[in-house]
Amino acid sequence: MSGSEGNTISQTYYRWPFFVGLFGVLWVLFTVLWMIWGANQTRKEKEQRRQLDVFGNQLEQVDQLKDNE
């Protein structure tokens, strides 16, 4: 064996770091999407609460007698 043949050792490539990296990227992506969804839900609930008084009654009552006529 010559010296050049002994230096041709192939480098091993592991797959698990790619899976761990992919899992990390997906985790961050889903976390960001979940927080965006949560912020939108909070905004919708806040808009609904603006139409209610302290006791949970609607501020603008619809005249029900006019609707029945």
C-alpha positions as YAML, in Angstrom:
chain: A
units: angstrom
residues:
- id: 1
  name: MET
  ca: [0.00, 0.00, 0.00]
- id: 2
  name: SER
  ca: [1.31, 3.36, -0.87]
- id: 3
  name: GLY
  ca: [0.72, 6.44, 1.25]
- id: 4
  name: SER
  ca: [-1.85, 7.93, -1.16]
- id: 5
  name: GLU
  ca: [-4.15, 4.92, -0.88]
- id: 6
  name: GLY
  ca: [-4.26, 5.15, 2.91]
- id: 7
  name: ASN
  ca: [-5.44, 8.80, 2.84]
- id: 8
  name: THR
  ca: [-8.61, 8.10, 0.85]
- id: 9
  name: ILE
  ca: [-10.77, 7.43, 3.90]
- id: 10
  name: SER
  ca: [-14.31, 8.54, 3.19]
- id: 11
  name: GLN
  ca: [-15.95, 10.90, 5.59]
- id: 12
  name: THR
  ca: [-19.16, 9.60, 7.18]
- id: 13
  name: TYR
  ca: [-22.25, 11.74, 6.81]
- id: 14
  name: TYR
  ca: [-24.79, 11.55, 9.59]
- id: 15
  name: ARG
  ca: [-28.46, 12.15, 8.85]
- id: 16
  name: TRP
  ca: [-29.67, 12.90, 12.37]
- id: 17
  name: PRO
  ca: [-28.37, 16.51, 12.43]
- id: 18
  name: PHE
  ca: [-30.52, 17.28, 9.40]
- id: 19
  name: PHE
  ca: [-33.60, 15.84, 11.11]
- id: 20
  name: VAL
  ca: [-32.87, 17.78, 14.29]
- id: 21
  name: GLY
  ca: [-32.38, 20.97, 12.28]
- id: 22
  name: LEU
  ca: [-35.58, 20.38, 10.34]
- id: 23
  name: PHE
  ca: [-37.48, 19.75, 13.57]
- id: 24
  name: GLY
  ca: [-36.08, 22.97, 15.05]
- id: 25
  name: VAL
  ca: [-37.11, 25.04, 12.02]
- id: 26
  name: LEU
  ca: [-40.61, 23.54, 12.03]
- id: 27
  name: TRP
  ca: [-40.91, 24.15, 15.76]
- id: 28
  name: VAL
  ca: [-40.06, 27.84, 15.33]
- id: 29
  name: LEU
  ca: [-42.41, 28.15, 12.34]
- id: 30
  name: PHE
  ca: [-45.35, 26.58, 14.17]
- id: 31
  name: THR
  ca: [-44.65, 28.68, 17.26]
- id: 32
  name: VAL
  ca: [-44.75, 31.90, 15.22]
- id: 33
  name: LEU
  ca: [-47.96, 30.84, 13.45]
- id: 34
  name: TRP
  ca: [-49.56, 29.91, 16.77]
- id: 35
  name: MET
  ca: [-48.69, 33.29, 18.28]
- id: 36
  name: ILE
  ca: [-50.10, 35.12, 15.24]
- id: 37
  name: TRP
  ca: [-53.32, 33.11, 15.55]
- id: 38
  name: GLY
  ca: [-53.49, 33.87, 19.29]
- id: 39
  name: ALA
  ca: [-53.01, 37.60, 18.71]
- id: 40
  name: ASN
  ca: [-55.81, 37.60, 16.12]
- id: 41
  name: GLN
  ca: [-58.13, 35.78, 18.52]
- id: 42
  name: THR
  ca: [-57.36, 38.30, 21.27]
- id: 43
  name: ARG
  ca: [-58.03, 41.19, 18.88]
- id: 44
  name: LYS
  ca: [-61.41, 39.70, 17.89]
- id: 45
  name: GLU
  ca: [-62.41, 39.18, 21.53]
- id: 46
  name: LYS
  ca: [-61.40, 42.76, 22.37]
- id: 47
  name: GLU
  ca: [-63.59, 44.09, 19.55]
- id: 48
  name: GLN
  ca: [-66.53, 42.02, 20.82]
- id: 49
  name: ARG
  ca: [-66.04, 43.31, 24.38]
- id: 50
  name: ARG
  ca: [-66.13, 46.92, 23.16]
- id: 51
  name: GLN
  ca: [-69.79, 46.41, 22.30]
- id: 52
  name: LEU
  ca: [-70.64, 45.23, 25.83]
- id: 53
  name: ASP
  ca: [-71.04, 47.14, 29.07]
- id: 54
  name: VAL
  ca: [-69.55, 46.12, 32.43]
- id: 55
  name: PHE
  ca: [-72.28, 43.52, 33.02]
- id: 56
  name: GLY
  ca: [-71.99, 41.91, 29.57]
- id: 57
  name: ASN
  ca: [-75.06, 43.57, 28.06]
- id: 58
  name: GLN
  ca: [-74.96, 45.11, 24.61]
- id: 59
  name: LEU
  ca: [-74.52, 48.86, 24.65]
- id: 60
  name: GLU
  ca: [-76.84, 49.52, 21.70]
- id: 61
  name: GLN
  ca: [-80.13, 47.77, 22.25]
- id: 62
  name: VAL
  ca: [-82.19, 47.06, 19.15]
- id: 63
  name: ASP
  ca: [-85.79, 48.13, 19.44]
- id: 64
  name: GLN
  ca: [-87.57, 44.79, 19.33]
- id: 65
  name: LEU
  ca: [-91.04, 46.33, 18.93]
- id: 66
  name: LYS
  ca: [-90.11, 47.79, 15.55]
- id: 67
  name: ASP
  ca: [-88.84, 44.41, 14.38]
- id: 68
  name: ASN
  ca: [-92.16, 42.70, 15.21]
- id: 69
  name: GLU
  ca: [-94.31, 45.14, 13.22]
...
